[in-house]
Amino acid sequence: MKLSNTATPRYYGQFREAVLRGEILVNNEISLQMNRIDDRIRNPAYYYDEDAVEGFILFCENELTLTDGSDLHLLDTFKLWAEDIFGWYYFEKRSIFIPGNGQEPGGYEDRWVKKRLINKQFLIVARGAAKSMYASCIQNYFLNVDTTTTHQVTTAPTMKQADEVMSPIRTAITRSRGPLFKFLTEGSIFNTTGAKANRTKLAATKKGIENFLTGSLLEVRAMTIDKLQGLRPKVTTIDEWLSGNIREDVIGAVEQGASKLDDWLIVATSSEGTVRNSAGDTIKMELMDILRGDYIADHVSIWYYRLDDIEEVANPNMWQKAQPNIGKTVSYETYQRDVERAEKAPSTRNDILAKRFGIPMAGYTYFFTYEETLPHRRRSFWKCVCSMGVDLSQGDDFCAFTFLFPLGRDGFGIKTRCYITSLTLSRLPGALRVKYNEFINEGSLMILDGTVLDMMDVYDDLEEYIDAMQYDVRSVGFDPYNAQEFIARWEKENGPYAIEKVIQGSKTESVPLGELKKLSEERLLIFDQELFSFTMGNAVTEEDTNGNRKLLKKHRDEKIDAVSALLNAYVAYKLNKDEFE
């Protein structure tokens, strides 16, 4: 079969049947991708080319080797993913100039041109799925088989990671097992004379890996916009674009140049990341829109593996949802050890949940665990006594007020109310703006007009809120930075009683932070606002040489102001407990 617009793809068909039989478990995102492929099969405008798919598979298995020199047998997942790229085509009508024969002038004629459907493939899959090997297979094919390819790029957060794509190709060159690689590295069997260097048509050079026969170059580039912008690579593999501190849209930077070519291809592979509100999160939002059918992008292939729920971590039967190659490229024992390690060492938990199970987490050693940041059921705390914490903004930070409600043995209730300017909101990147809109809709984030917050406008709005909720504020704790005007008015209107200056630093923060942490572990900090959950998830602590801790944030857009205000409220409460009796 050459081309067919009615055929069921071979490897997808096998996968689909296994899913229907219950032999393979899939998550919601993979189910949505299956729906997209089913729609593609029914679309008469798209053609399936089985020969192209089988040609790729034969090349890989006959020519390539693993890095240890052993035979390469493509995984079922590799065939499934590659079938999306190599299996689907459409025809585009183009006006092409046909030169004359000398007696008659040339002219333009309409011709149908065969085009590859997929030009972007996104693979989000757990660590250990051999993603780099898959990328290597893709790059190898275009470097040595597709003669239209001239420039290829592979990139990753570190040069070492990017070089993992190159290693299998270098191994294939040195071992040259298959007939094509033997020809490219040693020359024709009919021409074995002269120096081998003069017969070599494929070699690793200072530039990267070059095919002198086709004129193709595969090079490693650092994952930064300034290193990737302006290039016109025919094929690009981007590894771990969700990992590390990658806040630039490097995929978009590559696409700008690549899209000027015919049949360009970007393959972006990654495990789930631990940096939130980044360019990666924005891209994932777009991918989810495509999967749900909110907008049509048939040229994009999406394979997004993850657990549907964090509770599935405890069920080994569910792990294949996040790791489709479990038992092949990574063992169940490895997964079990990581689960046990996450339980015993909380500092590793976020990374393991993200990298092994595809659950979006925040990285580093964050102060609060994921469970501690989950909101509780809705409560108003109307007419309740409270301590108010004040943390006024610096630059684009939140101007934060957190109310702490003593609930006896049941812990403390928490409400927060924060302020930013309309200018700050307008400058947010896509993913973060969506998040901020959630806060606005729930009433925890207020937007005031202007470029700089007017503290008196903030005071007026906060006063109205306190009156409306009938909170009985018995103490106030404040960070002195930028707070003089606000506190002066509060003293004038409410009296100078139980107002506590909370000096920032490990000496003053460490003890109350430890006490708040214990309350949080017992789920005795009762909050229901997504904004407060967001700031808890961003809170990082730093220890000095004496083991004292202080709050900080890793990145400027990871706001912790509501938590800082909570700390101030708690300190003021402890210093004025008699006011609450």
PyMOL commands that set and color helices and strands:
alter all, ss='L'
color gray80, all
select helices_A, chain A and resi 10-20+28-42+50-63+76-86+131-144+159-175+179-186+196-199+225-228+250-258+279-292+310-314+316-321+332-344+346-357+371-373+408-410+422-426+430-442+455-469+484-494+506-521+530-538+561-575+577-580
alter helices_A, ss='H'
color red, helices_A
select strands_A, chain A and resi 47-48+88-98+107-116+120-124+151-156+202-204+209-211+216-222+235-239+265-270+300-304+385-391+399-406+412-421+445-448+472-478+499-501+525-526+540-543+549-552
alter strands_A, ss='S'
color yellow, strands_A
deselect
rebuild
show_as cartoon
